[in-house]
Amino acid sequence: MRGTNGTLKTVVLAMHIQQIRYFLALCDELSFTRAARRCGVSQPSLTGCIRRLEIEIRGQLFARKPSVSVTYLGKAVMPHFRRIARDVEKAFLLARALSSDSAKQTLDER
């Protein structure tokens, strides 16, 4: 699990937040169609994104037959991906609140 320059950090940075969001939706829904609908994308887009994530981490996250289920690897990374998703959301909300406060402060200074 090393990046092109040999660091784990490169691999982690290569994983997009979108991939994590799709992964978590599929974990919850256990259906590519329902997960895609929940994420507001087409099923082929979600499927491709999940497949690219599996290629990047070099392991299968979901068994696809006879029905979708989360693999051992998927279950192992799920809590970490959930934490990342929560932290990203918190950071976004904080940044939005602070930028709003900053805008107000700038207007008050005029």
N, C-alpha and C positions, 0 to 999 in steps of 0.2 A: 504494500500500500504506500508506495513512494511516488512522488511527483516526478516530472521530467528532470528537475534539478536535484532529486534525491531526498526531498523533504516531505514529511507528512503534511505540513502546512499547505503545500501546493495542491495536494489532493483535496483537502478540506475546502480550500478556496474555490476549487473547480466545481464543487457541488453547489448548485444554485438553490436559493431559497425556494424557488418554484418547484424544483424537484422534491424537496422536503415536504412542501405543502401537498403535492400530489401523492407522495408516498403515504402521508398520514391520512389523507382522504380515502385512499384505497384500503389502508388498514382498517379504518372505521366502517367502510361500506362493503368490503369484500366483493365488489363488483366494479369492473372497469367502467361500465356504462353509468352507474350511479355516481361513482367517484368523479367521472368527467363532468357530469351534470352539476354536481355540487361545486366543482371548481370553475364551471363556466367555460369549459373547453370541449373540443370534440374528443370522442373516445380514441381515435387513432393518435391524436396529439398526446393525450395522457399516456397511452400505451408506449409510445416512442420515448417519452420522457422517463418513464419508469425503466424501460430497457436500457437507456443511456446511463441512468444511475446505477443499475446493476453492473453494467460494463465498467464504469468508473470504480466501483468498490470491489469488482471482481468476484461477485457472488450473487446468487439468486435470492431475492427478497420475498418472492411470492411463488407458490406452487400454483399452476394454472389449471390443472386437470385433476379430478373431474370438476372441481369448482375452485375458486380462488381461496387460498389460505396463506397465512403469513408463515414463512419458513423460520427455522431456528435463528438464522442470521437476521431476518427481518425483526423478529421479537427482541433480539439482542440490541439492535440499533434504535428501535422505536422510542424508548424513553429519552435517549440522547437527542433524537430528532425533535421530539415533542418539546424538550427544554430549549433547543435552538429556536424553534418556532415561537415559543412564548417570549424568549429574550428579544428576538427581533421585533415582535409586536410591541413589547414594553419600550424598547429603544425608539421605535417609530412614534409611539404616542408621546413619549417624553420629549422628543425632538420637536414634534408638532406643538406641544404645549409651550415649550421654551421659545420657539420661534414666534409664536403668537404673543407671548409676554414681551419678547424682544421688540416686536413691531409696535406694541402699545407703548413701550418705554421710549422708543425712538420718536413716536408721535408726541409724547408728553414733553420731550426735551425741546421740541421746536417752539 
